[in-house]
Amino acid sequence: MDFWASSETDAKTGTAVERTRRRVEPRLNALLAASTLSSISGEIRYVPIVMPPELRARYPARSRMRKMDRVYVCAPQLDYDTFLTDDTNTHLTCYLNGLRECVSRLSDLGATKEQSEEFAGLLKRCLVDLSVQSEL
């Protein structure tokens, strides 16, 4: 299974979302490659939508399975205000939580229940691996 990501953002949140994507994408791909999910021929395309409240209606969540292409397009709306902050760990948490909807859809790509649960665990592992520890 492969993971690919992009986003739909405005100018105020674009940098924070892109910085988060650049951290998550290679790490999550490495975790997937080392897991039982590597045997699944399919792709998760993650396109989180981070827009201000006045634009949310114009950018609805639009996740969907493309069975013939073996692609799950995961396009949830994420909290806008989260990405206005400078808190990297909060960005990571919000970004990775958006991927949780994939867990219930992986069976459409041929994943077993155990593999779907493994994916949920990989999201947690990715968060731990990438979290910035503050110095005391």
N, CA, C and O atoms as CSV, one atom per row, in Angstrom:
chain,resi,resn,atom,element,x,y,z
A,1,MET,N,N,0.845,-1.163,0.000
A,1,MET,CA,C,0.000,0.000,0.000
A,1,MET,C,C,0.897,1.235,0.000
A,1,MET,O,O,1.915,1.289,0.691
A,2,ASP,N,N,0.502,2.197,-0.773
A,2,ASP,CA,C,1.232,3.458,-0.839
A,2,ASP,C,C,0.398,4.578,-0.245
A,2,ASP,O,O,-0.828,4.500,-0.169
A,3,PHE,N,N,1.102,5.622,0.172
A,3,PHE,CA,C,0.468,6.812,0.721
A,3,PHE,C,C,0.987,8.015,-0.045
A,3,PHE,O,O,2.195,8.182,-0.209
A,4,TRP,N,N,0.078,8.847,-0.509
A,4,TRP,CA,C,0.395,10.074,-1.231
A,4,TRP,C,C,-0.433,11.192,-0.626
A,4,TRP,O,O,-1.568,10.963,-0.210
A,5,ALA,N,N,0.116,12.398,-0.569
A,5,ALA,CA,C,-0.625,13.492,0.059
A,5,ALA,C,C,-0.457,14.805,-0.677
A,5,ALA,O,O,0.566,15.065,-1.312
A,6,SER,N,N,-1.474,15.612,-0.576
A,6,SER,CA,C,-1.514,16.982,-1.057
A,6,SER,C,C,-2.411,17.725,-0.077
A,6,SER,O,O,-2.606,17.246,1.040
A,7,SER,N,N,-2.959,18.866,-0.444
A,7,SER,CA,C,-3.912,19.549,0.438
A,7,SER,C,C,-4.626,20.660,-0.307
A,7,SER,O,O,-4.204,21.074,-1.387
A,8,GLU,N,N,-5.703,21.132,0.275
A,8,GLU,CA,C,-6.406,22.321,-0.186
A,8,GLU,C,C,-6.424,23.272,1.000
A,8,GLU,O,O,-7.076,23.010,2.010
A,9,THR,N,N,-5.697,24.386,0.867
A,9,THR,CA,C,-5.553,25.331,1.966
A,9,THR,C,C,-5.666,26.757,1.449
A,9,THR,O,O,-5.733,26.998,0.243
A,10,ASP,N,N,-5.684,27.694,2.386
A,10,ASP,CA,C,-5.591,29.096,2.004
A,10,ASP,C,C,-4.168,29.576,2.323
A,10,ASP,O,O,-3.343,28.805,2.813
A,11,ALA,N,N,-3.898,30.818,2.048
A,11,ALA,CA,C,-2.543,31.358,2.237
A,11,ALA,C,C,-2.102,31.358,3.703
A,11,ALA,O,O,-0.911,31.233,3.987
A,12,LYS,N,N,-3.036,31.495,4.623
A,12,LYS,CA,C,-2.675,31.569,6.044
A,12,LYS,C,C,-2.266,30.223,6.632
A,12,LYS,O,O,-1.455,30.172,7.557
A,13,THR,N,N,-2.815,29.145,6.110
A,13,THR,CA,C,-2.536,27.821,6.678
A,13,THR,C,C,-1.676,26.941,5.774
A,13,THR,O,O,-1.198,25.892,6.205
A,14,GLY,N,N,-1.480,27.352,4.550
A,14,GLY,CA,C,-0.777,26.524,3.578
A,14,GLY,C,C,0.608,26.087,4.005
A,14,GLY,O,O,0.973,24.925,3.825
A,15,THR,N,N,1.388,27.000,4.570
A,15,THR,CA,C,2.753,26.664,4.973
A,15,THR,C,C,2.766,25.624,6.082
A,15,THR,O,O,3.555,24.680,6.034
A,16,ALA,N,N,1.915,25.780,7.069
A,16,ALA,CA,C,1.874,24.828,8.194
A,16,ALA,C,C,1.418,23.447,7.730
A,16,ALA,O,O,1.974,22.435,8.160
A,17,VAL,N,N,0.423,23.397,6.867
A,17,VAL,CA,C,-0.069,22.111,6.370
A,17,VAL,C,C,0.994,21.435,5.506
A,17,VAL,O,O,1.217,20.229,5.619
A,18,GLU,N,N,1.649,22.212,4.644
A,18,GLU,CA,C,2.692,21.642,3.778
A,18,GLU,C,C,3.878,21.136,4.597
A,18,GLU,O,O,4.419,20.069,4.306
A,19,ARG,N,N,4.278,21.878,5.601
A,19,ARG,CA,C,5.384,21.447,6.470
A,19,ARG,C,C,5.021,20.135,7.167
A,19,ARG,O,O,5.867,19.252,7.314
A,20,THR,N,N,3.782,20.011,7.590
A,20,THR,CA,C,3.311,18.784,8.235
A,20,THR,C,C,3.305,17.628,7.234
A,20,THR,O,O,3.749,16.526,7.556
A,21,ARG,N,N,2.811,17.873,6.042
A,21,ARG,CA,C,2.795,16.828,5.010
A,21,ARG,C,C,4.203,16.318,4.717
A,21,ARG,O,O,4.418,15.113,4.583
A,22,ARG,N,N,5.146,17.227,4.621
A,22,ARG,CA,C,6.522,16.828,4.298
A,22,ARG,C,C,7.155,15.972,5.394
A,22,ARG,O,O,8.083,15.209,5.129
A,23,ARG,N,N,6.666,16.093,6.597
A,23,ARG,CA,C,7.158,15.250,7.684
A,23,ARG,C,C,6.442,13.903,7.692
A,23,ARG,O,O,7.071,12.860,7.871
A,24,VAL,N,N,5.130,13.931,7.497
A,24,VAL,CA,C,4.324,12.715,7.628
A,24,VAL,C,C,4.495,11.774,6.440
A,24,VAL,O,O,4.656,10.570,6.640
A,25,GLU,N,N,4.466,12.275,5.233
A,25,GLU,CA,C,4.437,11.407,4.048
A,25,GLU,C,C,5.583,10.398,3.995
A,25,GLU,O,O,5.313,9.210,3.818
A,26,PRO,N,N,6.842,10.802,4.137
A,26,PRO,CA,C,7.901,9.788,4.079
A,26,PRO,C,C,7.877,8.819,5.262
A,26,PRO,O,O,8.165,7.633,5.101
A,27,ARG,N,N,7.534,9.320,6.441
A,27,ARG,CA,C,7.515,8.438,7.616
A,27,ARG,C,C,6.399,7.414,7.511
A,27,ARG,O,O,6.612,6.234,7.789
A,28,LEU,N,N,5.210,7.852,7.112
A,28,LEU,CA,C,4.090,6.917,7.004
A,28,LEU,C,C,4.344,5.908,5.886
A,28,LEU,O,O,3.990,4.738,6.033
A,29,ASN,N,N,4.939,6.321,4.787
A,29,ASN,CA,C,5.285,5.369,3.728
A,29,ASN,C,C,6.285,4.336,4.219
A,29,ASN,O,O,6.176,3.160,3.872
A,30,ALA,N,N,7.257,4.756,5.021
A,30,ALA,CA,C,8.237,3.809,5.575
A,30,ALA,C,C,7.557,2.820,6.517
A,30,ALA,O,O,7.855,1.626,6.484
A,31,LEU,N,N,6.654,3.306,7.348
A,31,LEU,CA,C,5.928,2.426,8.263
A,31,LEU,C,C,5.053,1.437,7.494
A,31,LEU,O,O,4.980,0.261,7.853
A,32,LEU,N,N,4.392,1.908,6.444
A,32,LEU,CA,C,3.557,1.019,5.626
A,32,LEU,C,C,4.404,-0.058,4.951
A,32,LEU,O,O,4.004,-1.221,4.893
A,33,ALA,N,N,5.568,0.329,4.444
A,33,ALA,CA,C,6.450,-0.623,3.755
A,33,ALA,C,C,6.951,-1.715,4.687
A,33,ALA,O,O,7.226,-2.831,4.247
A,34,ALA,N,N,7.070,-1.401,5.965
A,34,ALA,CA,C,7.569,-2.374,6.941
A,34,ALA,C,C,6.436,-3.135,7.632
A,34,ALA,O,O,6.682,-3.878,8.582
A,35,SER,N,N,5.220,-2.960,7.171
A,35,SER,CA,C,4.065,-3.590,7.817
A,35,SER,C,C,3.438,-4.636,6.908
A,35,SER,O,O,3.865,-4.817,5.768
A,36,THR,N,N,2.428,-5.319,7.418
A,36,THR,CA,C,1.713,-6.298,6.593
A,36,THR,C,C,0.902,-5.607,5.501
A,36,THR,O,O,0.472,-6.252,4.545
A,37,LEU,N,N,0.696,-4.320,5.635
A,37,LEU,CA,C,-0.053,-3.563,4.622
A,37,LEU,C,C,0.744,-3.419,3.323
A,37,LEU,O,O,0.184,-3.047,2.292
A,38,SER,N,N,2.033,-3.709,3.368
A,38,SER,CA,C,2.860,-3.599,2.155
A,38,SER,C,C,2.420,-4.591,1.081
A,38,SER,O,O,2.719,-4.401,-0.098
A,39,SER,N,N,1.715,-5.644,1.481
A,39,SER,CA,C,1.264,-6.651,0.518
A,39,SER,C,C,-0.010,-6.241,-0.220
A,39,SER,O,O,-0.432,-6.924,-1.153
A,40,ILE,N,N,-0.613,-5.150,0.184
A,40,ILE,CA,C,-1.859,-4.704,-0.437
A,40,ILE,C,C,-1.543,-3.792,-1.617
A,40,ILE,O,O,-0.799,-2.819,-1.492
A,41,SER,N,N,-2.120,-4.125,-2.749
A,41,SER,CA,C,-1.958,-3.303,-3.939
A,41,SER,C,C,-3.041,-2.227,-3.915
A,41,SER,O,O,-4.198,-2.480,-4.252
A,42,GLY,N,N,-2.646,-1.035,-3.515
A,42,GLY,CA,C,-3.595,0.056,-3.431
A,42,GLY,C,C,-2.916,1.298,-2.914
A,42,GLY,O,O,-1.740,1.278,-2.550
A,43,GLU,N,N,-3.671,2.385,-2.886
A,43,GLU,CA,C,-3.098,3.664,-2.488
A,43,GLU,C,C,-4.110,4.471,-1.684
A,43,GLU,O,O,-5.311,4.453,-1.952
A,44,ILE,N,N,-3.586,5.175,-0.695
A,44,ILE,CA,C,-4.362,6.186,0.014
A,44,ILE,C,C,-3.869,7.526,-0.503
A,44,ILE,O,O,-2.680,7.832,-0.423
A,45,ARG,N,N,-4.777,8.316,-1.028
A,45,ARG,CA,C,-4.456,9.682,-1.448
A,45,ARG,C,C,-5.128,10.614,-0.447
A,45,ARG,O,O,-6.352,10.694,-0.350
A,46,TYR,N,N,-4.290,11.299,0.278
A,46,TYR,CA,C,-4.775,12.155,1.366
A,46,TYR,C,C,-4.730,13.605,0.915
A,46,TYR,O,O,-3.667,14.136,0.595
A,47,VAL,N,N,-5.904,14.242,0.894
A,47,VAL,CA,C,-6.017,15.638,0.485
A,47,VAL,C,C,-6.872,16.371,1.524
A,47,VAL,O,O,-8.039,16.669,1.271
A,48,PRO,N,N,-6.283,16.663,2.702
A,48,PRO,CA,C,-7.059,17.360,3.724
A,48,PRO,C,C,-7.405,18.774,3.265
A,48,PRO,O,O,-6.645,19.423,2.546
A,49,ILE,N,N,-8.559,19.220,3.697
A,49,ILE,CA,C,-9.062,20.536,3.335
A,49,ILE,C,C,-9.006,21.410,4.586
A,49,ILE,O,O,-9.624,21.092,5.603
A,50,VAL,N,N,-8.263,22.509,4.505
A,50,VAL,CA,C,-8.092,23.407,5.650
A,50,VAL,C,C,-8.457,24.818,5.180
A,50,VAL,O,O,-7.619,25.552,4.656
A,51,MET,N,N,-9.710,25.171,5.378
A,51,MET,CA,C,-10.220,26.462,4.917
A,51,MET,C,C,-10.906,27.206,6.070
A,51,MET,O,O,-11.417,26.585,7.001
A,52,PRO,N,N,-10.910,28.531,5.998
A,52,PRO,CA,C,-11.577,29.310,7.039
A,52,PRO,C,C,-13.087,29.056,7.014
A,52,PRO,O,O,-13.636,28.631,5.997
A,53,PRO,N,N,-13.746,29.320,8.137
A,53,PRO,CA,C,-15.183,29.025,8.241
A,53,PRO,C,C,-16.021,29.581,7.090
A,53,PRO,O,O,-16.965,28.929,6.643
A,54,GLU,N,N,-15.689,30.770,6.612
A,54,GLU,CA,C,-16.504,31.374,5.543
A,54,GLU,C,C,-16.338,30.661,4.192
A,54,GLU,O,O,-17.134,30.882,3.279
A,55,LEU,N,N,-15.324,29.817,4.058
A,55,LEU,CA,C,-15.110,29.082,2.807
A,55,LEU,C,C,-15.389,27.590,2.917
A,55,LEU,O,O,-15.338,26.879,1.913
A,56,ARG,N,N,-15.678,27.110,4.100
A,56,ARG,CA,C,-15.862,25.664,4.297
A,56,ARG,C,C,-16.963,25.076,3.422
A,56,ARG,O,O,-16.825,23.955,2.931
A,57,ALA,N,N,-18.041,25.807,3.222
A,57,ALA,CA,C,-19.146,25.296,2.409
A,57,ALA,C,C,-18.725,25.113,0.949
A,57,ALA,O,O,-19.268,24.255,0.254
A,58,ARG,N,N,-17.775,25.901,0.486
A,58,ARG,CA,C,-17.302,25.800,-0.895
A,58,ARG,C,C,-16.266,24.683,-1.067
A,58,ARG,O,O,-15.944,24.299,-2.192
A,59,TYR,N,N,-15.752,24.169,0.044
A,59,TYR,CA,C,-14.741,23.105,0.029
A,59,TYR,C,C,-15.183,21.958,0.938
A,59,TYR,O,O,-14.559,21.716,1.971
A,60,PRO,N,N,-16.243,21.256,0.568
A,60,PRO,CA,C,-16.752,20.186,1.442
A,60,PRO,C,C,-15.804,18.982,1.487
A,60,PRO,O,O,-14.994,18.768,0.585
A,61,ALA,N,N,-15.932,18.214,2.555
A,61,ALA,CA,C,-15.218,16.940,2.639
A,61,ALA,C,C,-15.738,16.067,1.500
A,61,ALA,O,O,-16.934,16.061,1.209
A,62,ARG,N,N,-14.837,15.335,0.864
A,62,ARG,CA,C,-15.275,14.529,-0.282
A,62,ARG,C,C,-14.448,13.251,-0.434
A,62,ARG,O,O,-13.901,12.974,-1.502
A,63,SER,N,N,-14.372,12.508,0.613
A,63,SER,CA,C,-13.669,11.227,0.571
A,63,SER,C,C,-14.472,10.236,-0.256
A,63,SER,O,O,-15.702,10.248,-0.248
A,64,ARG,N,N,-13.747,9.375,-0.975
A,64,ARG,CA,C,-14.431,8.373,-1.794
A,64,ARG,C,C,-13.462,7.250,-2.162
A,64,ARG,O,O,-12.248,7.443,-2.230
A,65,MET,N,N,-14.031,6.088,-2.393
A,65,MET,CA,C,-13.256,4.932,-2.841
A,65,MET,C,C,-13.352,4.864,-4.359
A,65,MET,O,O,-14.438,4.959,-4.931
A,66,ARG,N,N,-12.201,4.698,-5.000
A,66,ARG,CA,C,-12.150,4.474,-6.448
A,66,ARG,C,C,-11.687,3.029,-6.633
A,66,ARG,O,O,-10.509,2.759,-6.864
A,67,LYS,N,N,-12.651,2.109,-6.524
A,67,LYS,CA,C,-12.342,0.669,-6.501
A,67,LYS,C,C,-11.592,0.196,-7.741
A,67,LYS,O,O,-10.659,-0.600,-7.631
A,68,MET,N,N,-11.979,0.666,-8.895
A,68,MET,CA,C,-11.320,0.196,-10.125
A,68,MET,C,C,-9.849,0.613,-10.156
A,68,MET,O,O,-9.016,-0.097,-10.720
A,69,ASP,N,N,-9.533,1.747,-9.561
A,69,ASP,CA,C,-8.143,2.225,-9.514
A,69,ASP,C,C,-7.414,1.756,-8.259
A,69,ASP,O,O,-6.207,1.958,-8.123
A,70,ARG,N,N,-8.154,1.128,-7.339
A,70,ARG,CA,C,-7.615,0.681,-6.048
A,70,ARG,C,C,-7.035,1.848,-5.259
A,70,ARG,O,O,-5.928,1.778,-4.725
A,71,VAL,N,N,-7.826,2.936,-5.202
A,71,VAL,CA,C,-7.405,4.170,-4.536
A,71,VAL,C,C,-8.517,4.636,-3.610
A,71,VAL,O,O,-9.682,4.717,-3.997
A,72,TYR,N,N,-8.127,4.942,-2.373
A,72,TYR,CA,C,-9.065,5.614,-1.473
A,72,TYR,C,C,-8.613,7.063,-1.368
A,72,TYR,O,O,-7.519,7.346,-0.881
A,73,VAL,N,N,-9.458,7.975,-1.827
A,73,VAL,CA,C,-9.185,9.409,-1.726
A,73,VAL,C,C,-9.789,9.880,-0.407
A,73,VAL,O,O,-11.007,9.907,-0.233
A,74,CYS,N,N,-8.914,10.247,0.506
A,74,CYS,CA,C,-9.324,10.681,1.844
A,74,CYS,C,C,-9.223,12.205,1.878
A,74,CYS,O,O,-8.124,12.757,1.925
A,75,ALA,N,N,-10.370,12.881,1.853
A,75,ALA,CA,C,-10.383,14.341,1.772
A,75,ALA,C,C,-11.308,14.941,2.831
A,75,ALA,O,O,-12.372,15.468,2.505
A,76,PRO,N,N,-10.899,14.859,4.102
A,76,PRO,CA,C,-11.715,15.435,5.173
A,76,PRO,C,C,-11.413,16.928,5.361
A,76,PRO,O,O,-10.375,17.425,4.923
A,77,GLN,N,N,-12.320,17.615,6.007
A,77,GLN,CA,C,-12.038,18.984,6.439
A,77,GLN,C,C,-11.346,18.914,7.787
A,77,GLN,O,O,-11.813,18.226,8.696
A,78,LEU,N,N,-10.226,19.627,7.921
A,78,LEU,CA,C,-9.510,19.707,9.189
A,78,LEU,C,C,-9.746,21.068,9.820
A,78,LEU,O,O,-10.131,22.022,9.145
A,79,ASP,N,N,-9.509,21.145,11.124
A,79,ASP,CA,C,-9.740,22.378,11.867
A,79,ASP,C,C,-8.795,23.485,11.409
A,79,ASP,O,O,-7.575,23.346,11.487
A,80,TYR,N,N,-9.361,24.562,10.941
A,80,TYR,CA,C,-8.599,25.687,10.411
A,80,TYR,C,C,-7.718,26.345,11.473
A,80,TYR,O,O,-6.533,26.587,11.245
A,81,ASP,N,N,-8.303,26.629,12.624
A,81,ASP,CA,C,-7.577,27.356,13.670
A,81,ASP,C,C,-6.340,26.599,14.161
A,81,ASP,O,O,-5.366,27.219,14.589
A,82,THR,N,N,-6.373,25.288,14.103
A,82,THR,CA,C,-5.224,24.486,14.525
A,82,THR,C,C,-3.975,24.875,13.744
A,82,THR,O,O,-2.888,24.966,14.314
A,83,PHE,N,N,-4.125,25.104,12.456
A,83,PHE,CA,C,-2.967,25.384,11.600
A,83,PHE,C,C,-2.579,26.865,11.578
A,83,PHE,O,O,-1.655,27.260,10.868
A,84,LEU,N,N,-3.286,27.674,12.356
A,84,LEU,CA,C,-2.888,29.075,12.526
A,84,LEU,C,C,-1.895,29.223,13.683
A,84,LEU,O,O,-1.269,30.271,13.839
A,85,THR,N,N,-1.759,28.182,14.482
A,85,THR,CA,C,-0.850,28.206,15.621
A,85,THR,C,C,0.552,27.785,15.183
A,85,THR,O,O,0.751,27.344,14.051
A,86,ASP,N,N,1.510,27.922,16.080
A,86,ASP,CA,C,2.885,27.483,15.820
A,86,ASP,C,C,3.186,26.145,16.483
A,86,ASP,O,O,4.352,25.766,16.597
A,87,ASP,N,N,2.171,25.432,16.917
A,87,ASP,CA,C,2.356,24.187,17.656
A,87,ASP,C,C,2.464,22.987,16.713
A,87,ASP,O,O,1.451,22.459,16.253
A,88,THR,N,N,3.670,22.570,16.435
A,88,THR,CA,C,3.928,21.466,15.513
A,88,THR,C,C,3.232,20.180,15.933
A,88,THR,O,O,2.690,19.468,15.087
A,89,ASN,N,N,3.237,19.875,17.214
A,89,ASN,CA,C,2.597,18.642,17.683
A,89,ASN,C,C,1.089,18.674,17.461
A,89,ASN,O,O,0.490,17.652,17.127
A,90,THR,N,N,0.482,19.823,17.642
A,90,THR,CA,C,-0.956,19.954,17.389
A,90,THR,C,C,-1.245,19.786,15.905
A,90,THR,O,O,-2.240,19.165,15.532
A,91,HIS,N,N,-0.384,20.333,15.060
A,91,HIS,CA,C,-0.545,20.149,13.609
A,91,HIS,C,C,-0.496,18.661,13.258
A,91,HIS,O,O,-1.350,18.158,12.527
A,92,LEU,N,N,0.508,17.966,13.784
A,92,LEU,CA,C,0.655,16.533,13.505
A,92,LEU,C,C,-0.563,15.740,13.965
A,92,LEU,O,O,-1.065,14.883,13.238
A,93,THR,N,N,-1.027,16.029,15.162
A,93,THR,CA,C,-2.184,15.311,15.708
A,93,THR,C,C,-3.408,15.512,14.831
A,93,THR,O,O,-4.089,14.547,14.481
A,94,CYS,N,N,-3.691,16.750,14.478
A,94,CYS,CA,C,-4.858,17.057,13.643
A,94,CYS,C,C,-4.726,16.388,12.272
A,94,CYS,O,O,-5.675,15.776,11.781
A,95,TYR,N,N,-3.563,16.506,11.668
A,95,TYR,CA,C,-3.307,15.958,10.339
A,95,TYR,C,C,-3.488,14.437,10.330
A,95,TYR,O,O,-4.162,13.896,9.453
A,96,LEU,N,N,-2.895,13.762,11.289
A,96,LEU,CA,C,-2.993,12.304,11.350
A,96,LEU,C,C,-4.387,11.836,11.754
A,96,LEU,O,O,-4.830,10.777,11.308
A,97,ASN,N,N,-5.085,12.600,12.586
A,97,ASN,CA,C,-6.463,12.233,12.946
A,97,ASN,C,C,-7.371,12.246,11.729
A,97,ASN,O,O,-8.332,11.480,11.660
A,98,GLY,N,N,-7.071,13.116,10.763
A,98,GLY,CA,C,-7.855,13.141,9.533
A,98,GLY,C,C,-7.780,11.837,8.756
A,98,GLY,O,O,-8.681,11.517,7.981
A,99,LEU,N,N,-6.712,11.091,8.962
A,99,LEU,CA,C,-6.535,9.809,8.272
A,99,LEU,C,C,-7.268,8.651,8.944
A,99,LEU,O,O,-7.329,7.557,8.384
A,100,ARG,N,N,-7.809,8.867,10.099
A,100,ARG,CA,C,-8.481,7.779,10.826
A,100,ARG,C,C,-9.686,7.224,10.082
A,100,ARG,O,O,-10.050,6.064,10.272
A,101,GLU,N,N,-10.302,8.032,9.245
A,101,GLU,CA,C,-11.453,7.523,8.484
A,101,GLU,C,C,-11.046,6.415,7.519
A,101,GLU,O,O,-11.892,5.624,7.101
A,102,CYS,N,N,-9.778,6.345,7.163
A,102,CYS,CA,C,-9.283,5.301,6.257
A,102,CYS,C,C,-9.407,3.913,6.866
A,102,CYS,O,O,-9.579,2.930,6.144
A,103,VAL,N,N,-9.320,3.826,8.180
A,103,VAL,CA,C,-9.316,2.530,8.862
A,103,VAL,C,C,-10.522,1.692,8.436
A,103,VAL,O,O,-10.383,0.506,8.137
A,104,SER,N,N,-11.688,2.301,8.409
A,104,SER,CA,C,-12.898,1.546,8.073
A,104,SER,C,C,-13.044,1.289,6.575
A,104,SER,O,O,-13.891,0.493,6.171
A,105,ARG,N,N,-12.235,1.948,5.747
A,105,ARG,CA,C,-12.346,1.795,4.296
A,105,ARG,C,C,-11.285,0.878,3.688
A,105,ARG,O,O,-11.377,0.522,2.513
A,106,LEU,N,N,-10.291,0.498,4.469
A,106,LEU,CA,C,-9.209,-0.329,3.932
A,106,LEU,C,C,-9.680,-1.704,3.477
A,106,LEU,O,O,-9.054,-2.322,2.616
A,107,SER,N,N,-10.770,-2.179,4.045
A,107,SER,CA,C,-11.289,-3.484,3.617
A,107,SER,C,C,-11.691,-3.443,2.140
A,107,SER,O,O,-11.641,-4.467,1.458
A,108,ASP,N,N,-12.085,-2.279,1.647
A,108,ASP,CA,C,-12.429,-2.142,0.228
A,108,ASP,C,C,-11.208,-2.310,-0.674
A,108,ASP,O,O,-11.347,-2.555,-1.873
A,109,LEU,N,N,-10.012,-2.179,-0.097
A,109,LEU,CA,C,-8.772,-2.403,-0.846
A,109,LEU,C,C,-8.208,-3.803,-0.600
A,109,LEU,O,O,-7.147,-4.157,-1.116
A,110,GLY,N,N,-8.935,-4.594,0.198
A,110,GLY,CA,C,-8.511,-5.962,0.461
A,110,GLY,C,C,-7.843,-6.180,1.804
A,110,GLY,O,O,-7.344,-7.273,2.071
A,111,ALA,N,N,-7.823,-5.176,2.646
A,111,ALA,CA,C,-7.204,-5.328,3.965
A,111,ALA,C,C,-8.100,-6.149,4.883
A,111,ALA,O,O,-9.326,-6.053,4.837
A,112,THR,N,N,-7.460,-6.949,5.709
A,112,THR,CA,C,-8.189,-7.696,6.730
A,112,THR,C,C,-8.499,-6.755,7.892
A,112,THR,O,O,-8.002,-5.631,7.952
A,113,LYS,N,N,-9.324,-7.236,8.803
A,113,LYS,CA,C,-9.621,-6.446,9.997
A,113,LYS,C,C,-8.339,-6.160,10.774
A,113,LYS,O,O,-8.146,-5.055,11.281
A,114,GLU,N,N,-7.479,-7.147,10.862
A,114,GLU,CA,C,-6.214,-6.989,11.580
A,114,GLU,C,C,-5.322,-5.942,10.907
A,114,GLU,O,O,-4.670,-5.149,11.585
A,115,GLN,N,N,-5.295,-5.944,9.574
A,115,GLN,CA,C,-4.499,-4.953,8.858
A,115,GLN,C,C,-5.068,-3.544,9.028
A,115,GLN,O,O,-4.318,-2.572,9.114
A,116,SER,N,N,-6.378,-3.442,9.074
A,116,SER,CA,C,-7.005,-2.140,9.318
A,116,SER,C,C,-6.635,-1.627,10.702
A,116,SER,O,O,-6.345,-0.444,10.881
A,117,GLU,N,N,-6.647,-2.531,11.680
A,117,GLU,CA,C,-6.239,-2.156,13.037
A,117,GLU,C,C,-4.756,-1.795,13.070
A,117,GLU,O,O,-4.346,-0.890,13.797
A,118,GLU,N,N,-3.958,-2.507,12.280
A,118,GLU,CA,C,-2.532,-2.194,12.194
A,118,GLU,C,C,-2.324,-0.780,11.643
A,118,GLU,O,O,-1.450,-0.049,12.108
A,119,PHE,N,N,-3.133,-0.401,10.652
A,119,PHE,CA,C,-3.036,0.950,10.097
A,119,PHE,C,C,-3.308,1.995,11.176
A,119,PHE,O,O,-2.602,3.000,11.260
A,120,ALA,N,N,-4.319,1.763,11.991
A,120,ALA,CA,C,-4.613,2.685,13.091
A,120,ALA,C,C,-3.404,2.803,14.016
A,120,ALA,O,O,-3.063,3.895,14.470
A,121,GLY,N,N,-2.766,1.678,14.287
A,121,GLY,CA,C,-1.567,1.690,15.116
A,121,GLY,C,C,-0.411,2.431,14.451
A,121,GLY,O,O,0.368,3.102,15.128
A,122,LEU,N,N,-0.296,2.315,13.131
A,122,LEU,CA,C,0.760,3.028,12.415
A,122,LEU,C,C,0.566,4.544,12.500
A,122,LEU,O,O,1.539,5.296,12.560
A,123,LEU,N,N,-0.690,4.985,12.505
A,123,LEU,CA,C,-0.951,6.422,12.658
A,123,LEU,C,C,-0.462,6.909,14.020
A,123,LEU,O,O,0.138,7.978,14.132
A,124,LYS,N,N,-0.728,6.105,15.056
A,124,LYS,CA,C,-0.246,6.457,16.402
A,124,LYS,C,C,1.273,6.453,16.446
A,124,LYS,O,O,1.887,7.350,17.023
A,125,ARG,N,N,1.872,5.446,15.838
A,125,ARG,CA,C,3.329,5.341,15.816
A,125,ARG,C,C,3.962,6.524,15.086
A,125,ARG,O,O,4.981,7.061,15.519
A,126,CYS,N,N,3.357,6.914,13.993
A,126,CYS,CA,C,3.851,8.045,13.210
A,126,CYS,C,C,3.820,9.320,14.061
A,126,CYS,O,O,4.757,10.118,14.029
A,127,LEU,N,N,2.749,9.499,14.811
A,127,LEU,CA,C,2.643,10.674,15.682
A,127,LEU,C,C,3.744,10.676,16.731
A,127,LEU,O,O,4.381,11.704,16.964
A,128,VAL,N,N,3.969,9.545,17.356
A,128,VAL,CA,C,5.023,9.440,18.372
A,128,VAL,C,C,6.393,9.693,17.750
A,128,VAL,O,O,7.212,10.421,18.312
A,129,ASP,N,N,6.638,9.094,16.592
A,129,ASP,CA,C,7.937,9.234,15.930
A,129,ASP,C,C,8.237,10.678,15.537
A,129,ASP,O,O,9.387,11.111,15.600
A,130,LEU,N,N,7.217,11.419,15.134
A,130,LEU,CA,C,7.435,12.765,14.608
A,130,LEU,C,C,7.208,13.880,15.614
A,130,LEU,O,O,7.552,15.031,15.344
A,131,SER,N,N,6.641,13.564,16.758
A,131,SER,CA,C,6.352,14.602,17.755
A,131,SER,C,C,7.637,15.262,18.224
A,131,SER,O,O,8.664,14.611,18.421
A,132,VAL,N,N,7.549,16.572,18.395
A,132,VAL,CA,C,8.677,17.361,18.874
A,132,VAL,C,C,8.607,17.414,20.390
A,132,VAL,O,O,7.619,17.873,20.963
A,133,GLN,N,N,9.649,16.948,21.022
A,133,GLN,CA,C,9.699,16.968,22.479
A,133,GLN,C,C,10.214,18.326,22.949
A,133,GLN,O,O,11.257,18.791,22.490
A,134,SER,N,N,9.495,18.949,23.848
A,134,SER,CA,C,9.952,20.238,24.361
A,134,SER,C,C,11.016,20.001,25.423
A,134,SER,O,O,10.950,19.041,26.191
A,135,GLU,N,N,11.968,20.868,25.448
A,135,GLU,CA,C,13.033,20.762,26.449
A,135,GLU,C,C,12.561,21.406,27.747
A,135,GLU,O,O,11.961,22.480,27.742
A,136,LEU,N,N,12.840,20.740,28.841
A,136,LEU,CA,C,12.443,21.257,30.157
A,136,LEU,C,C,13.577,22.043,30.767
A,136,LEU,O,O,13.442,22.562,31.875
